[in-house]
Each structure stands twice: as C-alpha cells, then as structure tokens.
Amino acid sequence: MKSAPFKYYVPSEIDEALELLYQLGDEAKILAGGQSLVPMLNYRLLSPANLLDINRVSELKRYSLTDEGLKIGAGVRQREIELSPEIELAFPVLHQALTNVAHVQIRNRGTICGSLAHADSAAELPSVMVALGAQMVIRSGVGDRAVKAEEFFKFHLTSDLEPAEILTEVHVPKLPAKTVGAFEEVTRRKGDFALVGAALLGQWDANGQIQNCRIVCSGVAPVPLRLRFAEDIVNGTDLSDQVLVNVQQSVMDSLDPTEDIHTSSHYRKIVTGVVVRRGLSRLVDQRGAANGSR
Amino acid sequence: MSQISEIKENLTVTNIGRGMIRREDPRLLTGQGKFIDDLPFSDFYEAAILRSPHAHARVVSIDTERALKLSGVIAIYTAADLEPIMKDLPPKVSHPKLNYQIRLPMVKEYANYVGEPIAVVVAENRYIAEDALDLIEIEYETLPAVASTHAALRKGGPKVHIGSESNVAVHIIQKAGDPEAALKTAPHVIRETFKITRGGGHSIEGRGVAARFDPITQQLTVWDNTQAPHYVRQMLATIYGMTEDEIRLIAPQDIGGGFGPKAQFYGEEVVIPWIVMQMKHPVKWVEDRWENFISATMERSQTHRVEVGFDEDGHLLVLKDVFEHDQGAYCVGLQVPTITMSTLPGPYVIPNIHSELISCYTNIVPTSSLRGAGRPQAVTVMERMMDRIAEHLGMEPAEIRRRNLIQPDQFPYAVGLLFRDGSPLTYDSGNYPALLEGAVDRIDIVKFRRDQAEARSQGRFLGLGLSMYVEGTGIGPYEGARVRLTNSGKILVTLAASPQGQGYETVYAQVAADAIGVDIDLVEVRHGDTSSIPYGQGTFASRVTATAGPAVWEASELLKSDLLAVAASLLKCDVSSLALSGNSVFIESEPERRVLLYDIALVSNVGRHGMSVPRDLPIAIERTAYFKPVQAVYSSGISAVIVEVDPETGKIEILKSLLGHDCGNVLNPMIVEGQILGGHAHGIGNAIYEEARYSEDGQPQAVSYLDYALPTAIEVPTPELFHVFSPSPLNPLGVKGAGEGGTIPVPGAVANAVEDALRPFGSRICELPLTPERVLRAIYDHD
C-alpha cells in the first residue's frame, strides 16, 4: 500500500496550474483534499505519472454567498461549508447532505469540488448538486465553460471533465422563496456511502400544493438519478398520504438499480421507494413553516 | 470486594481486585508506545511480498529479471531460492483423522488462495519493494476454485488441492447419551439451518517481522509482533535446524491488538529471518492493511443443521447438530471447529448430544482462532433454538432457559463431550441462574413486553434477545513466570507470554506485590523476550490470567520465603517472627529491627567476591514457576439486547445492551471491563456488520474498510455490565479468562432480538451478519 512513483507539482496560481495540466494532459491527476485519490494511489488502483497539488492556489480557496447564490472554489473544504450558519440558512439541504458525508476528519480535508469531480454516484454531494441545479465552472488552458450538474455526471467515477480541465468552482443558484428540502439516506454505518439516498427540493404554493419538486437519488444508478416520473406524480399535489403511497409504489415499480457488494438491486428498489416517501413527508412537515415565513 | 477474600486465608490483599489504572496507558495515550514499526531499524532493508492474485493456480514460470534491475532492489526470493526452509508448517491442533495437506512457507507450485506468498522482494525501502512487485512477471495456469463449504462438498466438483480425493479436512462426531433414540421418543422436535459468518481480527496493527543476525555470536534476533513468542521460536528452530538458544525472539513491548490471528504461525515468519541469515543484512516486513485483509487468518462461515428434542414443559432432551466449517486452503489448526463442537450445550442440562463436524478445505485464506474462536457460532445456534422452543411452547425465552440451566450445586458438571484441550468437558464452577436472573431483573421483561405491545400498535418493532454461554478458558499445557530480586532491591517479574493490550505490566505487578507483600511500586513486569525466560506458550484462548497468574503467584511466594530466610539469618531470629511490608523485612514485635530488600540483594545476589556465606542463607534470589492447569476453567455469561428494527429499511438500532459476566475472581476490574467492552464491539460487528465476502471464484470482495463494514464507536452502544463471581477451584487465584466473553453471546442475542421484533411478520433469522438486506429479506421472503 505504497503509491507508485509520480512527479509532484505544486502551483500557486491558477494559470500556472492550467498551464501544467495542459502540458501533462491525461498523465496527471489533480490532488485537492485527497480523501479518495490518496487511498486509490496507495492501493495502486491509480498510478498517474504526475500529481498536481492545487492546495496552494489561494484563488481556489474562497467561497461566497451573495444574492446570486453560493460559489464554492475547488480548494474549499467540505467542513467550511458545513459550519457556515449563513449557508445552512440559505441551503439547508446542502448542510444536511454534508453532515452525511463520511466523518468529520474526512470533511476537514475533503473538498466539495473534489467529491463532485470524483463523481461517485453513491456520494451525497453529486445528487444534492443536481437537485440544487448547480453549475460546474470548468477551466482549462484552452478556455472556460460551464456545465449543469445534471449533465456533468456521465458514469460511475466518470464526469464530463477532460484531462486538461479543472473543476475550479461550483455555483449553486439562490433558491426561490418558500423552497423546502430534505436529504434522506440509508447507509450500513454512519458515514458510509449511501446504499440509497435522495435529495429533495420543492416549493409550496399558496394553495398548499408542492411545485417544481426535484427528487435526485444517490447510489441507485451510475450517476445521480433524477426521478422525473416521480416529480410528475407529486407536482401540483398536496402530498397527501395517498400521493406518498403512490409515489413509493411507482418508484419501486420503475427502478432497476445497480447491484454491488453492499446490497442487491432488489433491496435498492424497495428502499428507494421508502427513502423518497420519507423525504417527501419531510417536505410536508415544512409546509407550515414555509408558508408562515413569507 | 468480598470475592477476593476467598483467594487465600490470612492473606492481606491490597492490590488484587483493585481497578488500578494501567501502567501502560501513559505511554500509549501520549504516542510513546513502541510498536514493531516504531523500532529504530534504520539500517534495515524492507521487504514486500508478491501474493497470488488467483484463488487456485499453478505457477508456470516466474521471471524476476526486470524487477531485479530496478534501482534500490537488493534481492528477490522465490520458493526455488528457499529450498532448505520449504518445510511443512504443521497445524496447532490436529486430529488423527485429518486429511492433511502440507502448508509451505511460500508457493512452490500451486497457489491455493488469493494472498498466498509467492515471492519476496528486498529493497532499500518499501516503496521500491512494491514498485518491484509490479515488475515481476508470473505465468499462471488458473484452476477452478472452491469458495464455500457448499461448493467443497459438491459431488464431482473441483478439488481445493490438486490430487486430493476429497475436500473434507476432517469429519468428527462426538456423542453423549443416546441421541438417536432420544430424537425418536422426544415429544417435540424442531429443526433449523443457520449460517453464521465471523469476520477478521482487524487489529489496528498488522503482522510484522524483522530480524538481525550477528555473525560473531551466531545469534539470530527476531522481532515479531506475535501472541506466542516461544511458539514461534520453536517453529523457527525446528525448520532452520537450530537450537532454541540460537534464536532470540522478541515480541515488541507494545503490540496493536492480536485477537487470534497473531497467535498463528505464517510463512512470512519463516522466510524473513532466513533471508536475513542468507543476506547477512537485517530486513523488516510489516504487513499493510491490504495484506492483512487477504493473508491474515480469519474465521468464516459455518453452516449448522440443528435439531432439538424437548418435552411439554420445555425440558431439553436431545441436541443434534451437524455443521460444515470452512477451514480455508490449509489446516492451520482444528481449534475453532472443535471448540464449536463442545460449546454448543452451553449452560444447559442436555442428557443426549450429537455434535458432528464436517470441516472443508476451500480456496480461501486459512481460518483460525479469532476472539470467540468458534464459540459465537455455537452459541448463536443453541440460543436461537432456545428461543424457537420458547416460541413453540408459547413461553418466555427467559423461562425456557430457567428450566434447563445447570444449577450451582451440580458442579463439577460433566457435559459428556471432550473440550479442545483434550480433557473431558467438565465445568469447574459457575452460577448460571444468577446470570439469568441478573439480566431478567435489570431488563424488567414484564415492562418490556408492555412497551413492545404498545410500540407494535404504533407500527414500531421492538425485540428482546437473550443469549447465554459457557466458555472454556485458561487451557494448558502451562505458562511460566520468573520473579527476581534485582540488585537494586526491586522485584522484577518476567513473563513468557506477551500482551497485545491486556495490561500485563499492571496486573502481574498486582499479583506479585500481594504474594510477596511488597510495595507495588517496587515491582516491575517485563514480557515477550525468549532470552529472559526459557519456556512459554503465549497469549491466546483467554488463558494467561488462569495460567501465568498462578505462575506469578507461586514464584512470588517462593521468592518471599527466600527473602524471609535471608532476613532471619541477618537478624538472627526465627522466620516465623518476621513480616514483610513496603521495602523491608522486619521483626513484627520490634519493627525497628529490619533489613531492606536492597540489603538482602547485597548479601545474597551481589555477595562478597570469594567469601563464603552461611549454609542456610539463600543466594541468587530468583524463582521461576510454571503453572500447569489440569483442565480448562469455565467462564460464563449472558447478553441481553433490546433492538428496534425499521421494517422498511432493515436497519437495526440497539436500544439497550446488557452483559452479565462471570470470570471467577477479578484481578483488576478496570481491565476486565475493558476486555468485555472490546469484546462486545467485536460481537456487534459479527452480529450486524462484518462479512469477509468472497466471489464464487474465491476473490475477496472486501479488502478495504470502505467495503468491509467494521463497526466504529458510533455503531457500538456502551453495554451495561454486571458481574457474578464463581471462583475456580482449579487454580490458587480462583481466576478464569475474560478476553472473549464480551464477544461470544452478542451475535445470538442480537439475532434473537431481531426475530422477536419481527415476530408479527413471521420472519426467520437464520443468517448472520444481519445486514439491512438480510433483515428485509426475512420480512418479505418467507411462507
């Protein structure tokens, strides 16, 4: 469990990092928090010729919360976002998801953007970013681009990033008024990747009906899975007990989840229905608060 | 504490029985522990080991040329280079009927499990050594693998060892009474099949071996974080053709957990010191976590087919259990399945018993003892059946147990089977009703049943599980201790056994201080170095308290008589007028007439060069004692667990965990409590989390803690503890082992609690660990 040899680069400016990456191409891996990469290096599951450490790039270590929303740089640790009371107030679902990410020690080192770039579909952050409609800001020596979270995740451990690109920032747009949210998951142990997880968002309208609901699941597919059919069932309803039962059944009937060492497809099928129903009932719990607060 | 008074009449016990803080703790808590990888082996080369990636393969060719060219690589050894030591590593516990398959230190031709060592790279450091592993080219001819006992027993299926007739390692039947007749006549007979998986030991520190050879003294010094230093020394002496005195084996002062896997003997332990002698350069190898997952012995599945017969009142009439045990690729020892065989009857009177073992080879890393060592499986089977009998008769599970317990006046109680030490399974002492009633009172079962009914009416599912066990501990053949008056007037206790966190430096100072009567601060304990005491066995099977404990006691008593005799000679008085306290011996009626231990050392140890001493003056104040138990001593206990099961996700929450424990007299309650808490964590892991999964072709599926669900402090509730004290009549301290009792009953109790919680669904809990998936299947998939 010792890494294969690699060359180590420590740029201090973003342009320097991009230039190095442009030269090294697919022979390089980017090191941010290292919470997934370093174990993979030690198990020799990865043996990149070059390691580009972006921890000294001060420009990437900032986050900001403005009227437009939240911007999180590639060097920002998960724990910083989790511990910000302003962010918890503005994006409670993001805060909830973060408290489910691994353990405190790992969140102290792990970065938000690192988890997204790693693109593990059983992780919490990819599904919550899809639910939040986040934008990925991607830079390279040849140009910059932005990609919607929903289009960023391509397959298990595979994102839209090209070898010479860095995910420098994630933008989470400000949530509409009266937005409610929930993050639910089932894990074997506290801090494990989700057997099944779900990030849910929606807005209660003046008639007591849920609108613009988003339901995005972790752990059930090679990418964060947005359950549009379930969203269609619940949008415009009052999320009555009958609606919840219907949506649970529909999720169970429709999904064909992945199977792995942790659990079977069948288990995930049943429990995704449960997790979605429980998440929706937490939106119900917040109906009064959402209407009363505005 | 009242139980201490029974140790010895007229003895002033001041240290034994006290919850003294461990002397080891300050260095461990401040990061000053000295583990094998902390030792300053600055001039040592480091080794890495190429391990078979296949569960079953013939090694056609090995090409090390490219690897040898890598800068920093010193040498590479394969079996072909190690012919003189390619000798059999025999099992610790064997049987005349064992279908024996030779285990070599490294693969010679056939690799029989993933992880089996094939080549050793020695390099300037471990990074380079691992780089070189990637450059060794091996051609394999892969062969069909056997990855379960079920596959092993399949007619016409592949064989684990090429050329062998059968995958059955051993088939043993033990009987008491007439079980066949009893099964025919019993008013009620119920049957079930259980599959129980134990996990790995997962000590924080992996295995490790380092060695240096001194060509001047011809002394081979081996540092090995083994649980059994003298055992390893003897194995090496035999294989190398050396005498035991030519090898000094040192178990480092601190070892980061043992739990059984470090009590076994491995090929790496043979190969590394041998290479050192060939190279004439010191080398160290420290196992990493990945290696620990695939190459340290573990315990795994047993499949039990059990029948019990009983009468209308729930009295047990007969127990018949036939079980398959996964021995792994080689027989490292038969201790685990033979312990399972004899642990089944537990604390119950069962007139007729049939216990049958079918142990199978598989193409998986060998199995061996791991905290509990075959007992958690046996106890789960028996205790699940006790609950089934209760269900069948509509009785409280506590009541069915109450009616069948061996009573305190029935000791010594002969079960009618043999224990793994070869002696009859005869329980020396115990008070099983006190354990049961202690748990029943603390749980308040009547109130629990009310709570359970109310919860069910709200759609919540609570369950209660009980589980009792009897555990053979303190086995032979012997353990030794040397007690010495040092020249500076202190007492040095040297143990043959080495600890892995059990606090020997504290406990045996307590024993020696009380036996001699000296101030405990004058007593120092050392351990784990074969050069300081010639013979020993080691730390395993919860045996050291009940073997080394009496050895320390006896050696200390002998030493005390020497001290008194010297003092009597110096003070010109009779021994009977003397007393010993603090750091001196004095005349009881004239306390000012005293000699210091230091003075005794000057006279009897240092002496005056060339001068004679009186005939009756003891000299060289040092005593060694070896304690030889006549048989095992039997600890016992009970686990009671209350769970809530989420029937939609299969998640189990433990609301309460209670452990009652009886290990006879308790030398240091704080250390015993620590042992029980640690054991309990292993038990929770076995019950709900840990599973060393293998694919059908024998590939390990869980080789990191991402995939192997070792529970953390978050998952393990703190149990409530209570003690019952039934001193053993078989040793002078009245003690029994305490290292495994926290583990043994817990899986059975959790399984019973989960089935109790899910009784409205008619769920059947027959397989552990209770992953959410298995729980959900128990709810959905049954008739």
HADDOCK unambig.tbl for C-alpha pairs under 7 A between the chains (distance, minus, plus):
assign (segid A and resid 1 and name CA) (segid B and resid 288 and name CA) 6.36 0.50 0.50
assign (segid A and resid 1 and name CA) (segid B and resid 290 and name CA) 6.93 0.50 0.50
assign (segid A and resid 2 and name CA) (segid B and resid 127 and name CA) 5.63 0.50 0.50
assign (segid A and resid 2 and name CA) (segid B and resid 130 and name CA) 6.91 0.50 0.50
assign (segid A and resid 4 and name CA) (segid B and resid 131 and name CA) 6.25 0.50 0.50
assign (segid A and resid 189 and name CA) (segid B and resid 715 and name CA) 6.80 0.50 0.50
assign (segid A and resid 263 and name CA) (segid B and resid 773 and name CA) 6.40 0.50 0.50
assign (segid A and resid 267 and name CA) (segid B and resid 773 and name CA) 6.06 0.50 0.50
assign (segid A and resid 271 and name CA) (segid B and resid 648 and name CA) 6.93 0.50 0.50
assign (segid A and resid 271 and name CA) (segid B and resid 649 and name CA) 5.91 0.50 0.50
assign (segid A and resid 274 and name CA) (segid B and resid 648 and name CA) 6.70 0.50 0.50
